[in-house]
Amino acid sequence: MLNFVFRMFSLGNACLPAEGMQAIPRQLAALPPNSIRLRARVARVGPGAATLSTGEELIANSVVVAVEGRAAAELLGDTISLTGQSTTCFYFPASLSPITQPLLVLNGDGRGPINNLCVPTIAAPSYGPGDKSLVSVTVLGTGNDPDRLLSEVRAQLGEWFGTVAHDWRHLRTYSIPYALTAQSPPALNVPERPVRWQSGIYVCGDHRDNASIQGAMVSGRRAAEAVLKDLK
Ligand SMILES: Cc1cc2nc3c(=O)[nH]c(=O)nc-3n(C[C@H](O)[C@H](O)[C@H](O)COP(=O)(O)OP(=O)(O)OC[C@H]3O[C@@H](n4cnc5c(N)ncnc54)[C@H](O)[C@@H]3O)c2cc1C
């Protein structure tokens, strides 16, 4: 994973869609009408069919299960990765940005709750109202006491940036129990897991490659290629 992340940051630029991460699924939603059914939870899959939680059955030549690891395990069986990494994201509007460049600030102290921090408005001004900078703080895990975690985060921001951080209003906290597939060693000893599950059923998602948007997308491509090959 370290090699992958270093390679990506070395070869290309880190970027954010100007219209937010939602811009990625919105491109899918622009497919021809009736290509996508929204708000439809799949309860079961089998060769040639997926059954929605409403009981409705959808018939198809190929079924591709493109859900996160834990949900894939529920639909396909528990040999798919079940463990996830949780995260908590804190947001603060700031009159004065603590940094001036579009950098990802990593915790080099090895102590305190903050794993990393960035100011997305430096890279993508559309992420803020214009007169304020948006400070985004990431903590690994969700903790048991959100108020205590927030005050520990605030204390660390004060240590890093001084009194300027005391004026930042707390805007929002998002606690995400399953942010991405957990990939502690030796999870990536086989870098690419199979996308053919059984005849007529395929699987993709970050749990098939590595836990990232790149991993999710490249596994989707591998699944699509497998479907096309098998349909020939
Ligand atoms: C805060 C945060 C920051 C991140 N930052 C980065 C980053 O900077 N760079 C990066 O590369 N990655 C980042 N990631 C990780 C990245 O978002 C994931 O690796 C990626 O989204 C995984 O894609 P996926 O398609 O496998 O699963 P998901 O994006 O989780 O999509 C799976 C979808 O399946 C749906 N679903 C589940 N069960 C069912 C069901 N039964 N029926 C129908 N639908 C179902 C879910 O609702 C979900 O919409 C971040 C993640 C988080 C939470």
The ligand as an SDF file (V2000), in Angstrom:
LIG
                    3D

 53 58  0  0  0  0  0  0  0  0999 V2000
  -13.6620   10.1840    4.4900 C   0  0  0  0  0  0  0  0  0  0  0  0
  -13.0590    9.3260    3.4180 C   0  0  0  0  0  0  0  0  0  0  0  0
  -12.0050    9.8260    2.6710 C   0  0  0  0  0  0  0  0  0  0  0  0
  -11.4460    9.0540    1.6630 C   0  0  0  0  0  0  0  0  0  0  0  0
  -10.4410    9.6050    0.9240 N   0  0  0  0  0  0  0  0  0  0  0  0
   -9.9510    8.9090   -0.1140 C   0  0  0  0  0  0  0  0  0  0  0  0
   -8.9700    9.5000   -0.9650 C   0  0  0  0  0  0  0  0  0  0  0  0
   -8.5620   10.6420   -0.7720 O   0  0  0  0  0  0  0  0  0  0  0  0
   -8.5000    8.7670   -1.9940 N   0  0  0  0  0  0  0  0  0  0  0  0
   -8.9390    7.5040   -2.2520 C   0  0  0  0  0  0  0  0  0  0  0  0
   -8.4980    6.8960   -3.2170 O   0  0  0  0  0  0  0  0  0  0  0  0
   -9.8680    6.9090   -1.4590 N   0  0  0  0  0  0  0  0  0  0  0  0
  -10.3850    7.5730   -0.4090 C   0  0  0  0  0  0  0  0  0  0  0  0
  -11.3370    6.9920    0.3930 N   0  0  0  0  0  0  0  0  0  0  0  0
  -11.6870    5.5780    0.1530 C   0  0  0  0  0  0  0  0  0  0  0  0
  -12.6520    5.4070   -1.0040 C   0  0  0  0  0  0  0  0  0  0  0  0
  -13.7860    6.2430   -0.8130 O   0  0  0  0  0  0  0  0  0  0  0  0
  -13.0950    3.9410   -1.0790 C   0  0  0  0  0  0  0  0  0  0  0  0
  -11.9430    3.1030   -1.2130 O   0  0  0  0  0  0  0  0  0  0  0  0
  -14.0030    3.7220   -2.2940 C   0  0  0  0  0  0  0  0  0  0  0  0
  -15.1440    4.5540   -2.2300 O   0  0  0  0  0  0  0  0  0  0  0  0
  -14.4520    2.2760   -2.3720 C   0  0  0  0  0  0  0  0  0  0  0  0
  -15.3100    2.1580   -3.4820 O   0  0  0  0  0  0  0  0  0  0  0  0
  -16.2690    0.9280   -3.6300 P   0  0  0  0  0  0  0  0  0  0  0  0
  -16.9590    1.0810   -4.9460 O   0  0  0  0  0  0  0  0  0  0  0  0
  -15.5100   -0.3440   -3.3500 O   0  0  0  0  0  0  0  0  0  0  0  0
  -17.3360    1.0570   -2.4250 O   0  0  0  0  0  0  0  0  0  0  0  0
  -18.2970    2.2560   -2.0640 P   0  0  0  0  0  0  0  0  0  0  0  0
  -17.8030    3.5670   -2.5850 O   0  0  0  0  0  0  0  0  0  0  0  0
  -18.4900    2.1000   -0.5720 O   0  0  0  0  0  0  0  0  0  0  0  0
  -19.6500    1.9180   -2.8440 O   0  0  0  0  0  0  0  0  0  0  0  0
  -20.4440    0.8100   -2.5060 C   0  0  0  0  0  0  0  0  0  0  0  0
  -21.9070    1.1970   -2.6670 C   0  0  0  0  0  0  0  0  0  0  0  0
  -22.7160    0.0270   -2.5350 O   0  0  0  0  0  0  0  0  0  0  0  0
  -23.9040    0.3910   -1.8660 C   0  0  0  0  0  0  0  0  0  0  0  0
  -24.4940   -0.8380   -1.2730 N   0  0  0  0  0  0  0  0  0  0  0  0
  -24.0420   -1.5610   -0.2130 C   0  0  0  0  0  0  0  0  0  0  0  0
  -24.8370   -2.6320   -0.0060 N   0  0  0  0  0  0  0  0  0  0  0  0
  -25.8110   -2.5800   -0.9620 C   0  0  0  0  0  0  0  0  0  0  0  0
  -26.9360   -3.4250   -1.2800 C   0  0  0  0  0  0  0  0  0  0  0  0
  -27.1930   -4.5240   -0.5780 N   0  0  0  0  0  0  0  0  0  0  0  0
  -27.7320   -3.0740   -2.3110 N   0  0  0  0  0  0  0  0  0  0  0  0
  -27.4750   -1.9540   -3.0570 C   0  0  0  0  0  0  0  0  0  0  0  0
  -26.4160   -1.1260   -2.8070 N   0  0  0  0  0  0  0  0  0  0  0  0
  -25.5990   -1.4360   -1.7770 C   0  0  0  0  0  0  0  0  0  0  0  0
  -23.4450    1.3880   -0.8150 C   0  0  0  0  0  0  0  0  0  0  0  0
  -24.5560    2.1700   -0.3740 O   0  0  0  0  0  0  0  0  0  0  0  0
  -22.4160    2.1920   -1.6240 C   0  0  0  0  0  0  0  0  0  0  0  0
  -23.0390    3.2660   -2.2930 O   0  0  0  0  0  0  0  0  0  0  0  0
  -11.9290    7.7360    1.4110 C   0  0  0  0  0  0  0  0  0  0  0  0
  -12.9900    7.2390    2.1620 C   0  0  0  0  0  0  0  0  0  0  0  0
  -13.5550    8.0200    3.1520 C   0  0  0  0  0  0  0  0  0  0  0  0
  -14.7270    7.4760    3.9470 C   0  0  0  0  0  0  0  0  0  0  0  0
  1  2  1  0
  2  3  1  0
  2 52  2  0
  3  4  2  0
  4  5  1  0
  4 50  1  0
  5  6  2  0
  6  7  1  0
  6 13  1  0
  7  8  2  0
  7  9  1  0
  9 10  1  0
 10 11  2  0
 10 12  1  0
 12 13  2  0
 13 14  1  0
 14 15  1  0
 14 50  1  0
 15 16  1  0
 16 17  1  0
 16 18  1  0
 18 19  1  0
 18 20  1  0
 20 21  1  0
 20 22  1  0
 22 23  1  0
 23 24  1  0
 24 25  2  0
 24 26  1  0
 24 27  1  0
 27 28  1  0
 28 29  2  0
 28 30  1  0
 28 31  1  0
 31 32  1  0
 32 33  1  0
 33 34  1  0
 33 48  1  0
 34 35  1  0
 35 36  1  0
 35 46  1  0
 36 37  1  0
 36 45  1  0
 37 38  2  0
 38 39  1  0
 39 40  1  0
 39 45  2  0
 40 41  1  0
 40 42  2  0
 42 43  1  0
 43 44  2  0
 44 45  1  0
 46 47  1  0
 46 48  1  0
 48 49  1  0
 50 51  2  0
 51 52  1  0
 52 53  1  0
M  END
$$$$
